[in-house]
Amino acid sequence: MLGRPFWIVLTVFCIGYVGSSAAMGLLDFPHLAILLVPIAAALLVYLLTLFNLRRSLQSGTRWTSTFGPQSLTVSSSAGQSTLNYNQITGIRRRGPYVSISTRSAGRITYIGELFPPAAIEFVRSRVTPSR
């Protein structure tokens, strides 16, 4: 995900572009829409994600992880996610998080406390490497 400095620079650039185009009389609706619709869409996705994460990661929310013979399951108040080991291509700890690479969903990141070192090694022993 792009960092905050990128978004600040992009926003300043867009405001400058719109301001200078308006000052020169070159700003019409299609150019304004082409410029602002992607920014509005990105901002909407960011705000929706932020809202959902704040709701599902509240203090006191209980998370559990279960490691079975064929799949692993992560449960929280927001829902339940089950991953079959044959769909996982890799797992690694990234700071306070655990990142799981899958064939279909790309990369999924979970809270590190759900995956103690023994659980990560267990998942690695069940994973089919990508070809």
C-alpha positions in Angstrom: 0.0 0.0 0.0 1.3 3.5 -0.8 2.4 5.6 2.1 1.0 8.8 3.5 3.7 11.0 1.8 2.7 9.8 -1.6 -1.0 10.7 -1.0 0.0 14.1 0.3 2.1 14.8 -2.8 -0.6 13.5 -5.1 -3.3 15.6 -3.4 -1.1 18.8 -3.6 -0.4 18.0 -7.3 -4.1 17.6 -8.1 -5.1 20.7 -6.3 -2.4 22.6 -8.1 -3.4 21.2 -11.4 -7.1 22.1 -10.9 -6.2 25.5 -9.6 -3.8 26.4 -12.5 -6.2 24.9 -15.1 -9.1 26.9 -13.7 -6.9 30.1 -13.7 -6.0 29.6 -17.4 -9.6 28.8 -18.3 -8.7 25.3 -19.5 -10.7 23.4 -16.9 -13.8 21.7 -18.3 -16.0 18.9 -16.8 -14.3 15.9 -18.6 -10.8 16.9 -17.5 -12.0 17.5 -14.0 -13.8 14.1 -13.9 -10.8 12.3 -15.3 -8.7 13.8 -12.5 -11.1 13.6 -9.6 -13.0 10.3 -10.0 -9.9 8.0 -9.4 -9.0 10.1 -6.4 -12.5 10.0 -5.0 -12.6 6.2 -5.6 -9.3 5.6 -3.8 -10.4 7.8 -0.9 -13.7 5.9 -0.6 -12.0 2.6 -0.6 -9.6 3.8 2.1 -12.4 5.2 4.3 -14.5 2.0 4.0 -11.5 -0.2 4.8 -10.6 2.0 7.8 -14.2 1.8 9.0 -14.4 -2.0 8.7 -11.0 -2.5 10.3 -11.8 -0.3 13.3 -15.1 -2.2 13.7 -13.5 -5.6 13.5 -10.3 -4.7 15.5 -12.0 -3.1 18.5 -10.5 -3.6 22.0 -11.8 -6.8 23.5 -12.5 -8.5 20.2 -11.7 -12.2 20.5 -9.7 -13.9 17.7 -8.9 -17.6 17.5 -6.9 -19.8 15.2 -7.3 -23.5 14.7 -5.0 -25.8 12.8 -6.5 -29.0 11.5 -5.1 -31.8 9.3 -6.5 -30.3 6.1 -7.0 -26.5 6.8 -6.5 -23.7 9.1 -9.3 -21.5 10.5 -9.2 -18.0 11.8 -12.3 -16.7 13.6 -13.3 -13.3 15.0 -16.4 -11.4 15.7 -16.4 -10.2 12.0 -16.4 -13.7 10.6 -14.5 -16.9 9.9 -11.9 -17.6 7.3 -10.8 -21.2 6.4 -7.8 -21.8 4.2 -7.1 -25.3 2.8 -3.4 -26.1 3.0 -3.3 -27.1 -0.7 -4.2 -23.5 -1.6 -1.4 -22.0 0.5 1.9 -21.4 -1.3 3.9 -19.8 1.5 3.8 -18.4 5.1 6.2 -16.0 6.8 6.3 -13.7 9.8 6.6 -10.0 8.9 7.1 -8.0 12.1 4.0 -8.2 14.2 2.0 -9.9 11.4 2.0 -13.2 9.5 1.6 -13.1 5.8 0.1 -16.1 4.0 0.4 -16.4 0.2 -2.3 -18.3 -1.6 -3.0 -19.5 -5.1 -6.3 -17.7 -5.5 -6.4 -14.7 -3.1 -2.9 -13.5 -3.4 -1.5 -12.5 0.0 -3.5 -12.5 3.3 -2.1 -10.9 6.4 -3.1 -11.9 10.0 -2.2 -10.7 13.5 1.0 -12.4 14.5 -0.3 -13.6 17.9 -2.6 -16.0 16.1 0.3 -17.9 14.7 2.9 -19.0 17.3 6.2 -20.3 15.9 5.2 -23.9 16.2 2.0 -23.2 14.2 3.9 -21.5 11.4 6.2 -24.5 11.2 3.2 -26.8 11.1 1.6 -24.9 8.3 4.9 -24.9 6.4 5.0 -28.7 6.7 1.6 -28.9 5.1 2.1 -26.3 2.3 2.5 -27.3 -1.3 5.2 -25.0 -2.8 4.1 -23.0 -5.9 5.3 -24.2 -9.3 
